[in-house]
Amino acid sequence: MAIVGTVVNQTLTNDISTRLPAHAAQQLTPTGLKYATDPQILVNQGYRDNVVHSAQRYAVQGATAHIPPGPQRAAVTAQVSQQVQHLLNQVFDALKFSLTVAIQHGIVTILIFSVAMVVAAFFLKDVPLSKARTAAPNQAASKPETSPKPEMSPQNGTSPKFEMPPQRETSL
């Protein structure tokens, strides 16, 4: 998963820079461009609205800083807001196409790893199950029992009778 995520992120980063309109990179600040090209903007409407509103607010402040209040300022504000919205829509469209390409590259990466694993499976050594079963009893015999097993008494069949495991002789 980490490799696929790296492929998707790297492809997205490389592809978005080629798809962005040239004027978008010049008109947006590096921070604005970072937020506008975040893939979260395509799925989270609240985040998208926040980015658009913030970009419009900063653009309007910059454009109307030297214009006195009045009808001219309102016209400039509306025009700048519309231009920012159009610019960001172009960035969002470029991001959508770049994300599509990045996901396709991620799927191709998964396909390549899957084929490699199938090919590797052909080179695995085939071990018969009967050899695995004969090794298991030998391992079980070497383990000492740790707790006594209760058995039913033959007299009344209700009270448990405990037997101690056989003592092994140890020589030093």
C-alpha positions as CSV (number, residue, x, y, z in Angstrom):
1,M,0.0,0.0,0.0
2,A,2.8,2.4,0.8
3,I,4.3,1.9,-2.7
4,V,1.0,2.4,-4.4
5,G,0.4,5.6,-2.3
6,T,3.8,6.8,-3.3
7,V,3.2,6.2,-7.0
8,V,-0.2,8.0,-6.8
9,N,1.2,11.0,-4.9
10,Q,4.3,11.3,-7.1
11,T,2.2,11.1,-10.3
12,L,-0.3,13.6,-9.0
13,T,2.5,16.1,-8.1
14,N,4.2,15.7,-11.5
15,D,1.1,15.7,-13.6
16,I,-0.7,18.7,-12.0
17,S,2.3,20.9,-12.8
18,T,1.9,20.1,-16.5
19,R,-1.8,20.5,-16.6
20,L,-2.2,23.8,-14.7
21,P,-2.8,26.8,-16.9
22,A,0.3,29.0,-17.0
23,H,-1.5,32.0,-15.7
24,A,-2.9,30.1,-12.8
25,A,0.5,29.4,-11.3
26,Q,1.4,33.1,-11.8
27,Q,-1.8,34.6,-10.3
28,L,-2.0,32.3,-7.3
29,T,0.4,32.6,-4.3
30,P,2.4,29.4,-3.5
31,T,0.1,28.8,-0.5
32,G,-3.0,29.4,-2.5
33,L,-1.8,27.0,-5.2
34,K,-1.0,24.4,-2.5
35,Y,-4.5,24.6,-1.1
36,A,-6.2,24.7,-4.5
37,T,-4.3,21.6,-5.7
38,D,-5.1,19.5,-2.6
39,P,-7.1,16.5,-3.7
40,Q,-9.4,16.9,-0.7
41,I,-10.9,19.8,-2.5
42,L,-12.6,17.5,-5.0
43,V,-14.5,15.5,-2.3
44,N,-15.1,18.0,0.5
45,Q,-17.5,20.8,-0.5
46,G,-16.9,22.7,2.7
47,Y,-13.1,22.7,2.2
48,R,-13.6,23.8,-1.4
49,D,-16.0,26.6,-0.5
50,N,-13.5,27.8,2.2
51,V,-10.6,27.9,-0.3
52,V,-12.7,29.7,-2.9
53,H,-13.9,32.2,-0.4
54,S,-10.4,32.9,1.0
55,A,-8.9,33.3,-2.5
56,Q,-11.7,35.7,-3.5
57,R,-11.3,37.7,-0.3
58,Y,-7.5,38.1,-0.7
59,A,-7.9,39.0,-4.4
60,V,-10.6,41.5,-3.7
61,Q,-8.5,43.1,-1.0
62,G,-5.6,43.4,-3.3
63,A,-7.6,44.8,-6.2
64,T,-9.6,47.3,-4.2
65,A,-7.0,48.6,-1.8
66,H,-6.6,51.9,-3.7
67,I,-10.2,52.3,-4.9
68,P,-12.5,54.5,-2.7
69,P,-15.8,53.1,-1.6
70,G,-18.6,53.4,-4.1
71,P,-20.1,51.9,-7.2
72,Q,-16.8,51.4,-8.9
73,R,-15.4,49.4,-6.0
74,A,-18.5,47.2,-6.0
75,A,-18.0,46.6,-9.8
76,V,-14.3,45.7,-9.3
77,T,-15.2,43.4,-6.4
78,A,-17.7,41.5,-8.5
79,Q,-15.4,41.3,-11.5
80,V,-12.4,40.1,-9.4
81,S,-14.6,37.5,-7.5
82,Q,-15.8,36.1,-10.9
83,Q,-12.2,36.0,-12.3
84,V,-11.0,34.1,-9.2
85,Q,-13.8,31.7,-9.4
86,H,-13.1,31.0,-13.1
87,L,-9.3,30.6,-12.4
88,L,-10.0,28.2,-9.5
89,N,-12.4,26.1,-11.6
90,Q,-9.6,25.7,-14.2
91,V,-7.3,24.6,-11.4
92,F,-9.9,22.1,-10.0
93,D,-10.5,20.7,-13.5
94,A,-6.7,20.2,-14.0
95,L,-6.5,18.5,-10.5
96,K,-9.4,16.2,-11.4
97,F,-7.6,15.0,-14.6
98,S,-4.3,14.6,-12.8
99,L,-5.9,12.6,-10.0
100,T,-7.5,10.3,-12.5
101,V,-4.1,9.7,-14.2
102,A,-2.5,9.2,-10.7
103,I,-5.1,6.6,-9.7
104,Q,-4.6,4.8,-13.0
105,H,-0.9,4.6,-12.4
106,G,-1.6,3.2,-8.9
107,I,-3.8,0.5,-10.4
108,V,-1.2,-0.4,-12.9
109,T,1.3,-0.7,-10.1
110,I,-1.0,-3.1,-8.2
111,L,-1.4,-5.1,-11.4
112,I,2.4,-5.4,-11.9
113,F,2.9,-6.5,-8.3
114,S,0.0,-9.1,-8.6
115,V,1.5,-10.6,-11.7
116,A,5.0,-10.7,-10.0
117,M,3.5,-12.6,-7.1
118,V,1.8,-15.1,-9.3
119,V,5.1,-15.7,-11.2
120,A,6.9,-16.0,-7.9
121,A,4.4,-18.6,-6.7
122,F,5.5,-20.9,-9.5
123,F,9.1,-20.9,-8.2
124,L,8.2,-21.8,-4.6
125,K,9.3,-25.2,-3.4
126,D,6.4,-27.7,-3.1
127,V,6.6,-29.5,0.3
128,P,4.3,-32.5,0.7
129,L,1.9,-32.3,3.7
130,S,2.9,-35.8,4.9
131,K,6.4,-34.5,5.8
132,A,4.9,-31.8,7.9
133,R,2.7,-34.3,9.8
134,T,5.7,-36.6,10.7
135,A,7.6,-33.6,12.2
136,A,4.7,-32.6,14.4
137,P,4.6,-35.7,16.7
138,N,8.3,-35.6,17.3
139,Q,8.0,-32.0,18.5
140,A,5.0,-32.9,20.7
141,A,6.9,-35.8,22.4
142,S,9.7,-33.5,23.4
143,K,7.4,-31.1,25.3
144,P,6.7,-32.1,29.0
145,E,3.1,-31.9,30.3
146,T,2.5,-28.9,32.5
147,S,-0.7,-29.8,34.3
148,P,-2.3,-33.0,35.5
149,K,-5.3,-34.3,33.6
150,P,-8.4,-35.2,35.6
151,E,-10.0,-38.6,35.0
152,M,-13.3,-40.0,36.3
153,S,-13.0,-42.4,39.2
154,P,-14.3,-45.9,38.3
155,Q,-16.1,-46.2,41.6
156,N,-18.9,-43.7,41.3
157,G,-18.1,-41.8,38.1
158,T,-18.5,-38.4,39.6
159,S,-15.4,-37.4,41.5
160,P,-12.3,-36.5,39.5
161,K,-9.1,-38.4,40.1
162,F,-5.9,-36.7,39.3
163,E,-2.9,-38.6,38.1
164,M,0.6,-37.2,38.1
165,P,2.5,-37.3,34.8
166,P,5.2,-39.9,34.8
167,Q,8.5,-38.7,36.1
168,R,11.4,-38.7,33.7
169,E,14.8,-39.7,34.9
170,T,17.4,-37.2,34.4
171,S,21.1,-38.0,34.5
172,L,23.6,-35.3,35.2
